[in-house]
Amino acid sequence: MPLIQVKQTPGKTAEQKAELVRELTDAYTRVTGSTPESVWVTVEEVAPDSWSVGGRTLTARAAAARS
């Protein structure tokens, strides 16, 4: 069973996440010929202060961008 994992910061609506899951499932099944029932998708929300790029959290990067 394929598993597609998405990690993102919070803020997307339930409707947006549902559409994302549908679109990822559709793309996977179209390319591989798998059935939709075999595709698992998880969406994990990571707080901006727990995600970093270049040694700085997203929270710190956003604060610096506003300054």
Secondary structure as GFF3:
##gff-version 3
##sequence-region A 1 67
A	DSSP	beta_strand	3	8	.	.	.	ID=ss1
A	DSSP	alpha_helix	14	32	.	.	.	ID=ss2
A	DSSP	three_ten_helix	36	38	.	.	.	ID=ss3
A	DSSP	beta_strand	40	45	.	.	.	ID=ss4
A	DSSP	three_ten_helix	48	50	.	.	.	ID=ss5
A	DSSP	beta_strand	52	53	.	.	.	ID=ss6
A	DSSP	beta_strand	56	57	.	.	.	ID=ss7
A	DSSP	alpha_helix	58	66	.	.	.	ID=ss8
###
